[in-house]
Amino acid sequence: MGSLSKMVMGICAGLLLAACSEDFGPDQHGRKVTADSLDGQWLVINYWAEWCAPCRTEIPELNALAKSLEGKGARVIGVNFDGLQGEDLKHATDTFDIQFTVLAQDPAPRFALPHNDALPVTYIIDEHGKLRERLLGEQTAAGLQAHLQRLRGQ
């Protein structure tokens, strides 16, 4: 392989790695969510909306799950389906008493998540950033914990 080919391959590899380590953007409080804070962990990504009744009853379950996962290599992340930003996002998360991180930017492209029109929908992403499960409908903390344990081989 010529030196030009090696250089092009090196640049491409560097760009791919850089794209993987890009930050996730701001959360509902305007704080930057860094790649370092989420990469290498299992993620439970839940899409919700203010108009979604099952989302409202699911949020306390997600709050409980988030608390139980602290320090265990897994995180609950929320995404507002309607793309609320700034003060609108903060107001909605305060109204719903969401206690876990809610991303202002949709992470779907980063994880190649399939588009879904039904809510709520929850995706489980493994520590390598691979989609492992898509769960439609309202979830419980115990049910999500069971999915995580099964997928993690525990």
Secondary structure as UniProt FT lines:
FT   HELIX           3..20
FT   STRAND          25..27
FT   TURN            28..29
FT   STRAND          32..33
FT   HELIX           35..38
FT   TURN            39..40
FT   STRAND          42..48
FT   TURN            50..51
FT   HELIX           53..69
FT   TURN            70..73
FT   STRAND          74..80
FT   TURN            81..82
FT   HELIX           86..95
FT   TURN            96..97
FT   STRAND          101..103
FT   HELIX           108..111
FT   STRAND          121..125
FT   TURN            127..128
FT   STRAND          131..136
FT   HELIX           141..151
FT   TURN            152..153
//
